[in-house]
């Protein structure tokens, strides 16, 4: 884990990603999974802010953009994101539900 003196990464997500997370939040609430859903998102956010390169698996670089694309999994989520180390920014590409989860039908 990175040292406590390091500045956290800024996490950026599109409106499309936010909308999808809200839709799943509503489905999670209806399924009685709201607490687990919220806890998972908080855990993911913490990992992306503080240790995005050690949490996720690196997939490939975009050298011209100085990004490393990564994928991380937590609970029912697979998260694809890019990390710009120099600017300390994490760009969320997408969240996906792992196959077979009950929230999948609500997406």
N, C-alpha and C positions, 0 to 999 in steps of 0.2 A: 504494500500500500504506500502511496506517496506520503511524504512528510507533511506534518500539520502546518508548516510555514508556507507551503506552496499555495498559490492562488487557485481557487477552484476553476474548472472549465465552465464556460457559459454554454448552456444547452439551448439549441435553437430548433424549433419544429414548425412545420407549416400549419396553416389553418386546416388543411385536409387531414393531417395527422391528429390535430386537436379534436376535430369533429368526430373522427373514428373512435378516439378514446372516450369521448362523451357518449357515443352510441353504445359502446361496450359497457360503460359505467351504468347506464340505464338497464341494460340486460342483466348485469351482475347484481344490481339492486333487486330486480324482480326475481332473480334466482336465489336470493339470500346470500350472495357472495360479495356484498359491498365492502366489508371489512378486509377480506383477503385481496380483493381487487385494489383497493386503495393502498394497502401495505405493499403489494407488489410494485405499484407505480412509484411509491416513495423509495423503495429499495433500488429500483432501476435508476431513478433520478439521482440518488446519492452516488451510485457507482459511476454514472456518466459524468457527474460533476467532479468526482475525486480520483477516479482510477479507470478511465475509459479504455486505456490500452491494455491494462492487465485484466480487466473484467471480461472483455469480449475477445473473440478470436479474430486476428487480422485476416482479411480476405485478399485484398489487393491494394496497391497504392495508386493514387492519381498524382503522379509526380509533378505535373504541370500546375496542379492546384495545391500542392503540398498537403494532400489529404491521405490518410490511411483509412480505408473502408474496413469496418469490423462488424461482427455479429455477436450478440450476446443473448442468452436465454435465462429467463427467470420465471418461475411458476408456469403460467400459460402463455407467456409472451416470448416471441423471437423478435429482437430489435436489430435493425440494420442501421448503421450510422457511420459518419465520417468524422475523423479527428484531425484537427489542424493544431499541431503541437505549438507552433510559433505564436499563434494568436490565442491559444487556449480556448478553442471553440469546438463544440460537438454539434454536428448537424445531423438531426434524425432524418433518415431516409424513409423508414416505415416501421410500424409495429405490425406484427402478424400474430394471430392466435395459432398455437400448436394444433395440429390436426386432431379432430375428434372431441374438442372441448365443447361443452354445451353452449357457450357464448358464441360459438362459430355460426350457428344458425341465425343469430341476431345481427350479423354483420352485413 
